[in-house]
Amino acid sequence: MLEPDPQSFRFSLRRLLTIVVAIAVGVALYQAAFGPPSMSRLFGGAENLAIVRESTRVEAYRLVPPPGSRPNEDDLSPFDFNVVAGPVVVPAEMANDLATTLLSPNTYDWDAAKACGYPVYGVKLSFFRGNDRVDVFFCFQCADLAVTRDGEKFGIGDFSPQERPFVAAVKQLFSDDAGIQAIRP
């Protein structure tokens, strides 16, 4: 039976660590040079950004996980969540404020790494411009949101730097909902 050579094992481990460090440095240099992921990527393109920015109507929906699912443990699509309240028409001034906050790169923590499990989306905001609609699904347990349009999910963003305006808005929109009222930013 052949015994592994400790020198070759050490060399392999050293090589592996060198590769890992090189990749980490490369990623850090790339982000330093090109900045955080783009808003366009998060929202799925300039057209979707325009729909949110130029929306003529915004509606809010209260969501719950599907029956039999295990929140935070099951990797559910935003489309799997059930609507239990809404649509609630978002007042124009609030809709404008929410759109402005959503479209600001400062709203997001681009370098976040979370360990809270899978998102449990509790609210969906739908932004309408004519026949076009962009949906933004909010998980207030981990301050993540997902952006979708026409059944396609584009990106997930950590909105924890600007969580308070969204929490205040949904508490106002769903004032009778005990689960929403219990959210703490």
C-alpha positions in Angstrom: 0.0 0.0 0.0 1.4 3.4 -0.9 1.7 6.0 1.7 1.0 9.7 0.7 4.2 11.7 0.6 3.9 14.5 3.2 6.0 16.8 1.0 3.6 16.5 -2.0 0.5 16.9 0.3 2.0 20.1 1.8 2.9 21.3 -1.7 -0.7 20.7 -2.8 -2.2 22.4 0.2 0.1 25.4 -0.3 -0.8 25.6 -4.0 -4.5 25.4 -3.1 -4.2 28.2 -0.6 -2.2 30.3 -3.1 -5.0 29.9 -5.7 -7.7 30.8 -3.1 -5.8 34.0 -2.1 -5.2 35.0 -5.7 -9.0 34.6 -6.5 -9.9 36.7 -3.4 -7.4 39.4 -4.3 -8.7 39.4 -7.9 -12.3 39.8 -6.8 -11.4 42.6 -4.4 -9.4 44.4 -7.2 -12.3 44.0 -9.6 -14.8 45.5 -7.2 -12.4 48.3 -6.3 -12.0 49.1 -10.0 -15.6 48.7 -11.2 -17.6 49.4 -8.0 -20.5 47.4 -6.6 -22.9 45.3 -8.8 -24.9 47.6 -10.9 -28.5 48.7 -10.3 -29.2 47.7 -13.8 -28.2 44.1 -13.0 -30.3 44.1 -9.8 -33.4 45.4 -11.7 -32.8 43.4 -14.9 -32.0 46.4 -17.1 -32.6 50.0 -17.9 -36.3 49.4 -19.0 -37.2 47.9 -15.6 -35.4 50.8 -13.8 -37.5 53.2 -15.9 -40.8 51.3 -15.1 -40.1 51.8 -11.4 -38.9 55.4 -11.8 -41.8 56.4 -14.1 -44.6 54.3 -12.5 -48.1 55.7 -12.6 -49.5 53.3 -10.0 -48.0 51.2 -7.2 -49.8 48.4 -5.4 -48.8 46.5 -2.3 -49.6 42.9 -1.5 -49.2 40.9 1.8 -47.6 37.6 1.2 -47.2 34.4 3.2 -45.3 31.2 2.5 -47.2 28.3 0.8 -48.8 25.8 3.1 -46.5 23.0 4.2 -43.3 24.9 3.4 -40.6 25.5 5.9 -39.7 29.2 6.0 -36.0 30.0 6.0 -35.3 26.3 5.1 -37.0 25.8 1.7 -35.5 27.7 -1.3 -38.8 29.1 -2.5 -39.2 31.3 -5.5 -40.9 34.7 -4.8 -43.7 33.5 -7.1 -44.4 30.6 -4.6 -45.7 32.9 -1.9 -49.4 33.4 -1.5 -51.2 36.7 -1.5 -53.4 37.1 1.6 -54.1 40.9 1.4 -54.1 43.5 -1.4 -53.9 45.1 -3.7 -53.5 48.1 -1.6 -53.0 51.2 -3.7 -49.9 53.0 -2.5 -50.5 56.8 -2.1 -48.6 58.8 -4.8 -46.2 60.6 -2.5 -45.3 57.3 -0.7 -44.9 55.5 -4.0 -42.5 58.2 -5.3 -40.5 58.0 -2.0 -40.3 54.2 -2.2 -39.3 54.3 -5.9 -36.6 56.9 -5.2 -35.2 54.8 -2.3 -35.3 51.6 -4.3 -33.4 53.2 -7.2 -30.6 54.6 -5.0 -27.4 52.5 -5.0 -26.9 53.7 -1.4 -30.0 51.7 -0.4 -28.0 48.5 -0.8 -25.2 46.7 1.1 -23.4 45.3 -2.0 -20.9 43.3 0.1 -23.3 41.6 2.5 -23.1 38.0 3.3 -26.0 36.7 5.3 -26.7 33.5 7.2 -30.4 34.0 7.9 -31.5 31.2 5.6 -33.7 31.6 2.5 -35.8 34.8 2.1 -39.3 34.7 3.5 -41.1 37.3 1.3 -43.8 39.1 3.3 -44.7 42.0 1.0 -44.7 42.6 -2.8 -44.8 46.1 -4.3 -45.9 46.2 -8.0 -44.8 49.2 -10.0 -47.0 49.8 -13.1 -46.3 52.0 -16.2 -49.0 51.4 -18.7 -49.1 47.7 -19.3 -45.7 47.1 -17.9 -45.1 45.9 -14.3 -42.1 45.3 -12.1 -42.6 43.5 -8.9 -40.3 43.9 -5.8 -40.6 41.2 -3.2 -39.4 42.1 0.4 -38.1 39.8 3.1 -38.1 41.8 6.3 -36.5 39.0 8.3 -33.2 39.5 6.5 -33.7 42.8 4.7 -33.4 41.2 1.2 -35.5 42.0 -1.8 -36.0 40.3 -5.2 -36.9 42.1 -8.4 -39.0 40.3 -11.0 -40.9 41.1 -14.3 -43.0 38.8 -16.4 -42.1 35.7 -14.3 -38.4 36.3 -14.5 -36.3 37.0 -11.4 -33.4 39.4 -12.0 -31.6 40.0 -8.8 -31.6 40.0 -5.0 -30.4 43.0 -3.0 -29.7 43.6 0.7 -31.6 46.8 1.6 -30.6 46.8 5.3 -28.9 50.3 5.0 -32.4 51.8 4.1 -34.7 49.3 5.8 -36.6 51.9 7.9 -38.5 53.7 5.1 -39.8 50.4 3.7 -40.8 49.1 7.2 -42.6 52.4 7.9 -44.4 52.3 4.6 -45.7 48.7 4.9 -46.7 49.3 8.5 -48.9 52.2 7.2 -50.2 50.2 4.3 -51.0 47.1 6.3 -52.0 48.7 9.6 -54.3 45.8 10.6 -51.7 43.1 10.1 -50.1 41.9 13.4 -47.2 40.3 11.5 -46.3 43.5 9.7 -46.7 45.6 12.8 -44.2 43.3 14.6 -41.4 44.1 12.1 -38.5 45.8 13.7 -35.8 47.4 11.5 
